[in-house]
Amino acid sequence: MLDLDPFDALALSLHHNPGVFALLVGSGLSRAADIPTGWDITVELVRRLAATRG
């Protein structure tokens, strides 16, 4: 068995298995990219509902 650096092993695994891995990131990345988080969407829906009810 080859003794690979963990980073190299991950890179090889990602390359040879496309579509197998998922990257999970926190909402901080979404906010930095101006993508609404789940909470932002909930707040917007509540605002719209409140606007329709006066």
CHARMM internal coordinates of N, CA and C (Angstrom, degrees):
IC EDIT
DIST 1 N 1 CA 1.4489
DIST 1 CA 1 C 1.5203
ANGL 1 N 1 CA 1 C 108.89
DIST 1 C 2 N 1.3182
ANGL 1 CA 1 C 2 N 115.95
DIHE 1 N 1 CA 1 C 2 N 140.18
DIST 2 N 2 CA 1.4591
ANGL 1 C 2 N 2 CA 121.10
DIHE 1 CA 1 C 2 N 2 CA 179.56
DIST 2 CA 2 C 1.5190
ANGL 2 N 2 CA 2 C 111.12
DIHE 1 C 2 N 2 CA 2 C -74.71
DIST 2 C 3 N 1.3003
ANGL 2 CA 2 C 3 N 115.32
DIHE 2 N 2 CA 2 C 3 N 144.26
DIST 3 N 3 CA 1.4628
ANGL 2 C 3 N 3 CA 120.31
DIHE 2 CA 2 C 3 N 3 CA 176.31
DIST 3 CA 3 C 1.5247
ANGL 3 N 3 CA 3 C 107.54
DIHE 2 C 3 N 3 CA 3 C -100.48
DIST 3 C 4 N 1.3404
ANGL 3 CA 3 C 4 N 116.24
DIHE 3 N 3 CA 3 C 4 N 90.75
DIST 4 N 4 CA 1.4594
ANGL 3 C 4 N 4 CA 122.05
DIHE 3 CA 3 C 4 N 4 CA -177.17
DIST 4 CA 4 C 1.5214
ANGL 4 N 4 CA 4 C 111.07
DIHE 3 C 4 N 4 CA 4 C -97.86
DIST 4 C 5 N 1.3145
ANGL 4 CA 4 C 5 N 114.34
DIHE 4 N 4 CA 4 C 5 N 149.35
DIST 5 N 5 CA 1.4553
ANGL 4 C 5 N 5 CA 120.76
DIHE 4 CA 4 C 5 N 5 CA 169.77
DIST 5 CA 5 C 1.5408
ANGL 5 N 5 CA 5 C 107.43
DIHE 4 C 5 N 5 CA 5 C -60.95
DIST 5 C 6 N 1.3310
ANGL 5 CA 5 C 6 N 119.32
DIHE 5 N 5 CA 5 C 6 N 140.10
DIST 6 N 6 CA 1.4664
ANGL 5 C 6 N 6 CA 120.78
DIHE 5 CA 5 C 6 N 6 CA -177.96
DIST 6 CA 6 C 1.5300
ANGL 6 N 6 CA 6 C 113.63
DIHE 5 C 6 N 6 CA 6 C -55.69
DIST 6 C 7 N 1.3230
ANGL 6 CA 6 C 7 N 117.42
DIHE 6 N 6 CA 6 C 7 N -36.87
DIST 7 N 7 CA 1.4640
ANGL 6 C 7 N 7 CA 120.84
DIHE 6 CA 6 C 7 N 7 CA 178.90
DIST 7 CA 7 C 1.5278
ANGL 7 N 7 CA 7 C 110.95
DIHE 6 C 7 N 7 CA 7 C -65.96
DIST 7 C 8 N 1.3216
ANGL 7 CA 7 C 8 N 116.67
DIHE 7 N 7 CA 7 C 8 N -42.62
DIST 8 N 8 CA 1.4661
ANGL 7 C 8 N 8 CA 120.79
DIHE 7 CA 7 C 8 N 8 CA 177.97
DIST 8 CA 8 C 1.5299
ANGL 8 N 8 CA 8 C 111.07
DIHE 7 C 8 N 8 CA 8 C -65.12
DIST 8 C 9 N 1.3308
ANGL 8 CA 8 C 9 N 116.91
DIHE 8 N 8 CA 8 C 9 N -39.65
DIST 9 N 9 CA 1.4635
ANGL 8 C 9 N 9 CA 120.74
DIHE 8 CA 8 C 9 N 9 CA 178.46
DIST 9 CA 9 C 1.5220
ANGL 9 N 9 CA 9 C 110.47
DIHE 8 C 9 N 9 CA 9 C -62.99
DIST 9 C 10 N 1.3265
ANGL 9 CA 9 C 10 N 117.18
DIHE 9 N 9 CA 9 C 10 N -41.34
DIST 10 N 10 CA 1.4596
ANGL 9 C 10 N 10 CA 121.08
DIHE 9 CA 9 C 10 N 10 CA 177.62
DIST 10 CA 10 C 1.5189
ANGL 10 N 10 CA 10 C 110.87
DIHE 9 C 10 N 10 CA 10 C -64.31
DIST 10 C 11 N 1.3227
ANGL 10 CA 10 C 11 N 117.08
DIHE 10 N 10 CA 10 C 11 N -44.59
DIST 11 N 11 CA 1.4583
ANGL 10 C 11 N 11 CA 121.05
DIHE 10 CA 10 C 11 N 11 CA 179.61
DIST 11 CA 11 C 1.5248
ANGL 11 N 11 CA 11 C 111.31
DIHE 10 C 11 N 11 CA 11 C -60.73
DIST 11 C 12 N 1.3176
ANGL 11 CA 11 C 12 N 117.18
DIHE 11 N 11 CA 11 C 12 N -43.69
DIST 12 N 12 CA 1.4651
ANGL 11 C 12 N 12 CA 121.03
DIHE 11 CA 11 C 12 N 12 CA 178.34
DIST 12 CA 12 C 1.5247
ANGL 12 N 12 CA 12 C 111.57
DIHE 11 C 12 N 12 CA 12 C -64.72
DIST 12 C 13 N 1.3176
ANGL 12 CA 12 C 13 N 116.57
DIHE 12 N 12 CA 12 C 13 N -40.97
DIST 13 N 13 CA 1.4588
ANGL 12 C 13 N 13 CA 120.94
DIHE 12 CA 12 C 13 N 13 CA 179.60
DIST 13 CA 13 C 1.5253
ANGL 13 N 13 CA 13 C 110.73
DIHE 12 C 13 N 13 CA 13 C -64.40
DIST 13 C 14 N 1.3283
ANGL 13 CA 13 C 14 N 117.19
DIHE 13 N 13 CA 13 C 14 N -42.35
DIST 14 N 14 CA 1.4701
ANGL 13 C 14 N 14 CA 120.90
DIHE 13 CA 13 C 14 N 14 CA 177.75
DIST 14 CA 14 C 1.5251
ANGL 14 N 14 CA 14 C 111.10
DIHE 13 C 14 N 14 CA 14 C -63.36
DIST 14 C 15 N 1.3078
ANGL 14 CA 14 C 15 N 115.82
DIHE 14 N 14 CA 14 C 15 N -40.43
DIST 15 N 15 CA 1.4680
ANGL 14 C 15 N 15 CA 120.53
DIHE 14 CA 14 C 15 N 15 CA -178.17
DIST 15 CA 15 C 1.5335
ANGL 15 N 15 CA 15 C 111.69
DIHE 14 C 15 N 15 CA 15 C -67.47
DIST 15 C 16 N 1.3006
ANGL 15 CA 15 C 16 N 117.54
DIHE 15 N 15 CA 15 C 16 N -42.51
DIST 16 N 16 CA 1.4650
ANGL 15 C 16 N 16 CA 121.41
DIHE 15 CA 15 C 16 N 16 CA -174.22
DIST 16 CA 16 C 1.5317
ANGL 16 N 16 CA 16 C 114.16
DIHE 15 C 16 N 16 CA 16 C -87.75
DIST 16 C 17 N 1.3274
ANGL 16 CA 16 C 17 N 117.41
DIHE 16 N 16 CA 16 C 17 N -5.34
DIST 17 N 17 CA 1.4696
ANGL 16 C 17 N 17 CA 121.30
DIHE 16 CA 16 C 17 N 17 CA -179.79
DIST 17 CA 17 C 1.5286
ANGL 17 N 17 CA 17 C 110.51
DIHE 16 C 17 N 17 CA 17 C -132.58
DIST 17 C 18 N 1.3338
ANGL 17 CA 17 C 18 N 118.10
DIHE 17 N 17 CA 17 C 18 N 64.55
DIST 18 N 18 CA 1.4749
ANGL 17 C 18 N 18 CA 119.54
DIHE 17 CA 17 C 18 N 18 CA -177.46
DIST 18 CA 18 C 1.5320
ANGL 18 N 18 CA 18 C 111.31
DIHE 17 C 18 N 18 CA 18 C -62.69
DIST 18 C 19 N 1.3111
ANGL 18 CA 18 C 19 N 115.22
DIHE 18 N 18 CA 18 C 19 N 138.25
DIST 19 N 19 CA 1.4519
ANGL 18 C 19 N 19 CA 121.05
DIHE 18 CA 18 C 19 N 19 CA 177.57
DIST 19 CA 19 C 1.5087
ANGL 19 N 19 CA 19 C 115.34
DIHE 18 C 19 N 19 CA 19 C 81.88
DIST 19 C 20 N 1.3180
ANGL 19 CA 19 C 20 N 118.53
DIHE 19 N 19 CA 19 C 20 N 1.11
DIST 20 N 20 CA 1.4573
ANGL 19 C 20 N 20 CA 121.59
DIHE 19 CA 19 C 20 N 20 CA -176.42
DIST 20 CA 20 C 1.5348
ANGL 20 N 20 CA 20 C 111.32
DIHE 19 C 20 N 20 CA 20 C -89.38
DIST 20 C 21 N 1.3123
ANGL 20 CA 20 C 21 N 117.33
DIHE 20 N 20 CA 20 C 21 N -30.19
DIST 21 N 21 CA 1.4523
ANGL 20 C 21 N 21 CA 121.20
DIHE 20 CA 20 C 21 N 21 CA -174.26
DIST 21 CA 21 C 1.5252
ANGL 21 N 21 CA 21 C 111.03
DIHE 20 C 21 N 21 CA 21 C -101.79
DIST 21 C 22 N 1.3213
ANGL 21 CA 21 C 22 N 115.64
DIHE 21 N 21 CA 21 C 22 N 150.73
DIST 22 N 22 CA 1.4635
ANGL 21 C 22 N 22 CA 122.79
DIHE 21 CA 21 C 22 N 22 CA 174.29
DIST 22 CA 22 C 1.5231
ANGL 22 N 22 CA 22 C 107.87
DIHE 21 C 22 N 22 CA 22 C -123.19
DIST 22 C 23 N 1.3062
ANGL 22 CA 22 C 23 N 115.51
DIHE 22 N 22 CA 22 C 23 N 143.89
DIST 23 N 23 CA 1.4556
ANGL 22 C 23 N 23 CA 121.09
DIHE 22 CA 22 C 23 N 23 CA 178.07
DIST 23 CA 23 C 1.5185
ANGL 23 N 23 CA 23 C 108.04
DIHE 22 C 23 N 23 CA 23 C -104.52
DIST 23 C 24 N 1.3133
ANGL 23 CA 23 C 24 N 116.62
DIHE 23 N 23 CA 23 C 24 N 118.91
DIST 24 N 24 CA 1.4552
ANGL 23 C 24 N 24 CA 121.81
DIHE 23 CA 23 C 24 N 24 CA 178.98
DIST 24 CA 24 C 1.5201
ANGL 24 N 24 CA 24 C 108.44
DIHE 23 C 24 N 24 CA 24 C -101.97
DIST 24 C 25 N 1.3105
ANGL 24 CA 24 C 25 N 115.39
DIHE 24 N 24 CA 24 C 25 N 123.34
DIST 25 N 25 CA 1.4535
ANGL 24 C 25 N 25 CA 120.16
DIHE 24 CA 24 C 25 N 25 CA 179.64
DIST 25 CA 25 C 1.5251
ANGL 25 N 25 CA 25 C 108.63
DIHE 24 C 25 N 25 CA 25 C -126.72
DIST 25 C 26 N 1.2930
ANGL 25 CA 25 C 26 N 115.97
DIHE 25 N 25 CA 25 C 26 N 159.16
DIST 26 N 26 CA 1.4622
ANGL 25 C 26 N 26 CA 120.58
DIHE 25 CA 25 C 26 N 26 CA 179.71
DIST 26 CA 26 C 1.5162
ANGL 26 N 26 CA 26 C 111.93
DIHE 25 C 26 N 26 CA 26 C -82.56
DIST 26 C 27 N 1.3091
ANGL 26 CA 26 C 27 N 115.33
DIHE 26 N 26 CA 26 C 27 N 174.32
DIST 27 N 27 CA 1.4623
ANGL 26 C 27 N 27 CA 120.34
DIHE 26 CA 26 C 27 N 27 CA -177.18
DIST 27 CA 27 C 1.5310
ANGL 27 N 27 CA 27 C 111.76
DIHE 26 C 27 N 27 CA 27 C -68.57
DIST 27 C 28 N 1.3197
ANGL 27 CA 27 C 28 N 117.99
DIHE 27 N 27 CA 27 C 28 N -17.11
DIST 28 N 28 CA 1.4649
ANGL 27 C 28 N 28 CA 119.65
DIHE 27 CA 27 C 28 N 28 CA 178.33
DIST 28 CA 28 C 1.5151
ANGL 28 N 28 CA 28 C 111.89
DIHE 27 C 28 N 28 CA 28 C -59.49
DIST 28 C 29 N 1.3213
ANGL 28 CA 28 C 29 N 117.25
DIHE 28 N 28 CA 28 C 29 N -36.43
DIST 29 N 29 CA 1.4558
ANGL 28 C 29 N 29 CA 120.80
DIHE 28 CA 28 C 29 N 29 CA 178.17
DIST 29 CA 29 C 1.5210
ANGL 29 N 29 CA 29 C 110.37
DIHE 28 C 29 N 29 CA 29 C -67.91
DIST 29 C 30 N 1.3269
ANGL 29 CA 29 C 30 N 117.09
DIHE 29 N 29 CA 29 C 30 N -39.91
DIST 30 N 30 CA 1.4578
ANGL 29 C 30 N 30 CA 121.09
DIHE 29 CA 29 C 30 N 30 CA 178.36
DIST 30 CA 30 C 1.5245
ANGL 30 N 30 CA 30 C 110.37
DIHE 29 C 30 N 30 CA 30 C -62.25
DIST 30 C 31 N 1.2963
ANGL 30 CA 30 C 31 N 116.12
DIHE 30 N 30 CA 30 C 31 N -45.94
DIST 31 N 31 CA 1.4716
ANGL 30 C 31 N 31 CA 119.89
DIHE 30 CA 30 C 31 N 31 CA -179.27
DIST 31 CA 31 C 1.5302
ANGL 31 N 31 CA 31 C 111.12
DIHE 30 C 31 N 31 CA 31 C -62.03
DIST 31 C 32 N 1.3069
ANGL 31 CA 31 C 32 N 116.79
DIHE 31 N 31 CA 31 C 32 N -41.50
DIST 32 N 32 CA 1.4628
ANGL 31 C 32 N 32 CA 120.00
DIHE 31 CA 31 C 32 N 32 CA -179.73
DIST 32 CA 32 C 1.5235
ANGL 32 N 32 CA 32 C 111.46
DIHE 31 C 32 N 32 CA 32 C -64.17
DIST 32 C 33 N 1.3308
ANGL 32 CA 32 C 33 N 117.10
DIHE 32 N 32 CA 32 C 33 N -28.60
DIST 33 N 33 CA 1.4631
ANGL 32 C 33 N 33 CA 122.01
DIHE 32 CA 32 C 33 N 33 CA -179.24
DIST 33 CA 33 C 1.5235
ANGL 33 N 33 CA 33 C 111.87
DIHE 32 C 33 N 33 CA 33 C -94.45
DIST 33 C 34 N 1.3288
ANGL 33 CA 33 C 34 N 117.82
DIHE 33 N 33 CA 33 C 34 N 8.07
DIST 34 N 34 CA 1.4682
ANGL 33 C 34 N 34 CA 123.58
DIHE 33 CA 33 C 34 N 34 CA -177.66
DIST 34 CA 34 C 1.5234
ANGL 34 N 34 CA 34 C 112.86
DIHE 33 C 34 N 34 CA 34 C 59.55
DIST 34 C 35 N 1.3213
ANGL 34 CA 34 C 35 N 116.28
DIHE 34 N 34 CA 34 C 35 N 33.43
DIST 35 N 35 CA 1.4585
ANGL 34 C 35 N 35 CA 122.06
DIHE 34 CA 34 C 35 N 35 CA 173.93
DIST 35 CA 35 C 1.5219
ANGL 35 N 35 CA 35 C 106.58
DIHE 34 C 35 N 35 CA 35 C -98.80
DIST 35 C 36 N 1.3455
ANGL 35 CA 35 C 36 N 117.94
DIHE 35 N 35 CA 35 C 36 N 126.45
DIST 36 N 36 CA 1.4606
ANGL 35 C 36 N 36 CA 118.54
DIHE 35 CA 35 C 36 N 36 CA -178.16
DIST 36 CA 36 C 1.5249
ANGL 36 N 36 CA 36 C 112.30
DIHE 35 C 36 N 36 CA 36 C -63.60
DIST 36 C 37 N 1.3186
ANGL 36 CA 36 C 37 N 115.44
DIHE 36 N 36 CA 36 C 37 N 137.83
DIST 37 N 37 CA 1.4557
ANGL 36 C 37 N 37 CA 120.90
DIHE 36 CA 36 C 37 N 37 CA 175.78
DIST 37 CA 37 C 1.5239
ANGL 37 N 37 CA 37 C 108.94
DIHE 36 C 37 N 37 CA 37 C -82.70
DIST 37 C 38 N 1.3086
ANGL 37 CA 37 C 38 N 117.21
DIHE 37 N 37 CA 37 C 38 N 172.66
DIST 38 N 38 CA 1.4592
ANGL 37 C 38 N 38 CA 120.80
DIHE 37 CA 37 C 38 N 38 CA 177.02
DIST 38 CA 38 C 1.5163
ANGL 38 N 38 CA 38 C 111.60
DIHE 37 C 38 N 38 CA 38 C -57.70
DIST 38 C 39 N 1.3223
ANGL 38 CA 38 C 39 N 116.31
DIHE 38 N 38 CA 38 C 39 N -40.32
DIST 39 N 39 CA 1.4620
ANGL 38 C 39 N 39 CA 120.16
DIHE 38 CA 38 C 39 N 39 CA 179.09
DIST 39 CA 39 C 1.5267
ANGL 39 N 39 CA 39 C 110.95
DIHE 38 C 39 N 39 CA 39 C -65.90
DIST 39 C 40 N 1.3188
ANGL 39 CA 39 C 40 N 118.11
DIHE 39 N 39 CA 39 C 40 N -41.64
DIST 40 N 40 CA 1.4639
ANGL 39 C 40 N 40 CA 121.73
DIHE 39 CA 39 C 40 N 40 CA 178.06
DIST 40 CA 40 C 1.5253
ANGL 40 N 40 CA 40 C 110.89
DIHE 39 C 40 N 40 CA 40 C -59.48
DIST 40 C 41 N 1.3190
ANGL 40 CA 40 C 41 N 117.03
DIHE 40 N 40 CA 40 C 41 N -41.04
DIST 41 N 41 CA 1.4637
ANGL 40 C 41 N 41 CA 121.25
DIHE 40 CA 40 C 41 N 41 CA 179.67
DIST 41 CA 41 C 1.5260
ANGL 41 N 41 CA 41 C 109.89
DIHE 40 C 41 N 41 CA 41 C -66.96
DIST 41 C 42 N 1.3284
ANGL 41 CA 41 C 42 N 117.63
DIHE 41 N 41 CA 41 C 42 N -41.58
DIST 42 N 42 CA 1.4616
ANGL 41 C 42 N 42 CA 121.01
DIHE 41 CA 41 C 42 N 42 CA 178.16
DIST 42 CA 42 C 1.5203
ANGL 42 N 42 CA 42 C 111.07
DIHE 41 C 42 N 42 CA 42 C -61.03
DIST 42 C 43 N 1.3194
ANGL 42 CA 42 C 43 N 117.08
DIHE 42 N 42 CA 42 C 43 N -46.27
DIST 43 N 43 CA 1.4633
ANGL 42 C 43 N 43 CA 121.29
DIHE 42 CA 42 C 43 N 43 CA 179.52
DIST 43 CA 43 C 1.5249
ANGL 43 N 43 CA 43 C 110.43
DIHE 42 C 43 N 43 CA 43 C -61.27
DIST 43 C 44 N 1.3199
ANGL 43 CA 43 C 44 N 117.99
DIHE 43 N 43 CA 43 C 44 N -42.83
DIST 44 N 44 CA 1.4656
ANGL 43 C 44 N 44 CA 121.31
DIHE 43 CA 43 C 44 N 44 CA 179.25
DIST 44 CA 44 C 1.5239
ANGL 44 N 44 CA 44 C 111.11
DIHE 43 C 44 N 44 CA 44 C -63.20
DIST 44 C 45 N 1.3274
ANGL 44 CA 44 C 45 N 117.83
DIHE 44 N 44 CA 44 C 45 N -41.87
DIST 45 N 45 CA 1.4663
ANGL 44 C 45 N 45 CA 120.63
DIHE 44 CA 44 C 45 N 45 CA 177.91
DIST 45 CA 45 C 1.5293
ANGL 45 N 45 CA 45 C 111.46
DIHE 44 C 45 N 45 CA 45 C -63.62
DIST 45 C 46 N 1.3327
ANGL 45 CA 45 C 46 N 117.59
DIHE 45 N 45 CA 45 C 46 N -39.78
DIST 46 N 46 CA 1.4646
ANGL 45 C 46 N 46 CA 121.00
DIHE 45 CA 45 C 46 N 46 CA 177.17
DIST 46 CA 46 C 1.5203
ANGL 46 N 46 CA 46 C 109.95
DIHE 45 C 46 N 46 CA 46 C -64.56
DIST 46 C 47 N 1.3198
ANGL 46 CA 46 C 47 N 117.76
DIHE 46 N 46 CA 46 C 47 N -41.21
DIST 47 N 47 CA 1.4743
ANGL 46 C 47 N 47 CA 120.73
DIHE 46 CA 46 C 47 N 47 CA 177.97
DIST 47 CA 47 C 1.5251
ANGL 47 N 47 CA 47 C 111.12
DIHE 46 C 47 N 47 CA 47 C -61.35
DIST 47 C 48 N 1.3409
ANGL 47 CA 47 C 48 N 116.95
DIHE 47 N 47 CA 47 C 48 N -43.77
DIST 48 N 48 CA 1.4535
ANGL 47 C 48 N 48 CA 120.18
DIHE 47 CA 47 C 48 N 48 CA 179.42
DIST 48 CA 48 C 1.5176
ANGL 48 N 48 CA 48 C 111.82
DIHE 47 C 48 N 48 CA 48 C -64.85
DIST 48 C 49 N 1.3280
ANGL 48 CA 48 C 49 N 116.77
DIHE 48 N 48 CA 48 C 49 N -41.28
DIST 49 N 49 CA 1.4528
ANGL 48 C 49 N 49 CA 120.71
DIHE 48 CA 48 C 49 N 49 CA 177.84
DIST 49 CA 49 C 1.5243
ANGL 49 N 49 CA 49 C 110.49
DIHE 48 C 49 N 49 CA 49 C -63.21
DIST 49 C 50 N 1.3171
ANGL 49 CA 49 C 50 N 117.22
DIHE 49 N 49 CA 49 C 50 N -43.74
DIST 50 N 50 CA 1.4658
ANGL 49 C 50 N 50 CA 121.43
DIHE 49 CA 49 C 50 N 50 CA 178.95
DIST 50 CA 50 C 1.5276
ANGL 50 N 50 CA 50 C 110.31
DIHE 49 C 50 N 50 CA 50 C -62.77
DIST 50 C 51 N 1.3298
ANGL 50 CA 50 C 51 N 117.84
DIHE 50 N 50 CA 50 C 51 N -37.95
DIST 51 N 51 CA 1.4689
ANGL 50 C 51 N 51 CA 121.00
DIHE 50 CA 50 C 51 N 51 CA 179.59
DIST 51 CA 51 C 1.5190
ANGL 51 N 51 CA 51 C 111.53
DIHE 50 C 51 N 51 CA 51 C -65.05
DIST 51 C 52 N 1.3370
ANGL 51 CA 51 C 52 N 117.36
DIHE 51 N 51 CA 51 C 52 N -35.24
DIST 52 N 52 CA 1.4637
ANGL 51 C 52 N 52 CA 119.78
DIHE 51 CA 51 C 52 N 52 CA 179.99
DIST 52 CA 52 C 1.5233
ANGL 52 N 52 CA 52 C 111.40
DIHE 51 C 52 N 52 CA 52 C -73.45
DIST 52 C 53 N 1.3205
ANGL 52 CA 52 C 53 N 117.44
DIHE 52 N 52 CA 52 C 53 N -23.17
DIST 53 N 53 CA 1.4639
ANGL 52 C 53 N 53 CA 121.26
DIHE 52 CA 52 C 53 N 53 CA -179.15
DIST 53 CA 53 C 1.5219
ANGL 53 N 53 CA 53 C 112.97
DIHE 52 C 53 N 53 CA 53 C -99.34
DIST 53 C 54 N 1.3206
ANGL 53 CA 53 C 54 N 115.66
DIHE 53 N 53 CA 53 C 54 N 1.04
DIST 54 N 54 CA 1.4594
ANGL 53 C 54 N 54 CA 119.99
DIHE 53 CA 53 C 54 N 54 CA 176.66
DIST 54 CA 54 C 1.4904
ANGL 54 N 54 CA 54 C 111.39
DIHE 53 C 54 N 54 CA 54 C 78.92
END
COOR INIT
IC SEED 1 N 1 CA 1 C
IC BUILD
